[in-house]
Amino acid sequence: MTRPHGMVANKFPRLTRFRWLDGALDVLARHGSAPLSIRRLASELRVTKGSFYWHFEDLADFQLALVEHWHDTHTLQVARAVDEVPGGPTEQLKQLMKIVILDGHARYDSVVTALAIQNPDLTPKIQATHEFRMSYVRNLLSALGYRGKELSVRTRSFVAYMMSEAQLNSGRTDKYRIAQIPAMIAFLTEKS
């Protein structure tokens, strides 16, 4: 592309707010959350700090937006996709596992949760995400007839497994990870 005389290509691309948040999650997944700084993020994303301030007031505003983005993208969108799955709660639980595994939705959970150490104001939002996940799975398991303590234990086991599955199976292929779903579903849903 030819540019008018005297104009040079912008060395730093512009990022939308969404791309900042998505890119930051990837940076956090690769490098961890401490210490999260604007300079480090801008450097990793190959943009200027000015780009950051175009979209966010400060680091606290960014962290809150990041937690909300994580909730929307890696919890609510997953739930909406699973809601569309026909075949009842067992099939929905299988698809929930498959979506989380294949799309890598849980890979950000530990680093986003760790952000609350830097910014305790994030704790209620992070807890709300965990509670939403628990409630969502609890409703599916309840539809299978579980109640009381058994429902609670199965719900917590399912959510804990999904949040840690990628770490437990680090280095394993997606094919292997997907092949584990029927056994895990059987373990979590079969009546004892």
Residue pairs with C-beta under 8 A, 6 or more apart in sequence:
3 9
12 46
12 47
12 48
12 51
13 46
13 47
14 47
14 51
15 23
15 45
15 47
15 51
15 55
16 55
17 55
17 56
17 65
18 69
20 41
20 45
20 51
20 52
20 55
20 56
20 62
21 65
21 66
21 69
22 69
22 73
23 41
23 44
23 45
24 41
24 45
24 62
24 66
25 66
25 69
25 70
25 108
25 111
25 112
27 40
27 41
27 44
27 45
28 36
28 108
28 111
28 112
28 115
29 107
29 108
29 111
31 40
31 44
32 111
32 114
33 111
33 112
33 114
33 115
33 117
33 118
34 114
34 117
34 118
35 118
36 59
36 63
36 115
36 118
37 59
38 49
38 52
38 59
38 62
39 49
41 52
42 48
42 49
42 51
42 52
52 62
55 62
56 62
56 65
60 119
60 121
63 115
63 118
63 119
63 122
64 121
64 122
64 125
66 112
66 115
67 112
67 115
67 122
67 125
67 126
67 129
68 125
70 108
70 112
70 129
71 125
71 128
71 129
71 132
74 105
74 106
74 108
74 109
75 105
75 129
75 132
75 133
76 132
78 96
78 99
78 100
78 103
78 105
79 132
79 136
81 95
81 99
82 92
82 95
82 96
82 99
82 136
83 92
85 91
85 92
85 95
88 143
89 140
89 141
89 143
89 144
90 144
90 185
90 189
92 140
93 137
93 140
93 141
93 158
93 185
93 188
93 189
94 181
94 182
94 185
96 137
96 140
96 162
97 162
97 165
97 181
97 184
97 185
98 178
98 181
99 105
100 106
100 162
100 165
101 165
101 166
101 174
101 177
101 178
101 181
102 174
102 178
104 166
106 162
106 163
106 164
106 165
106 166
107 166
109 163
110 163
110 167
112 126
113 126
115 122
115 126
116 122
116 123
116 126
130 159
133 159
133 162
134 155
134 156
134 159
137 155
137 158
137 159
138 151
138 152
138 155
141 151
141 154
141 155
141 158
141 188
141 189
142 151
144 189
145 191
146 154
154 188
154 189
157 188
158 188
161 168
161 184
161 188
165 177
169 176
169 177
169 180
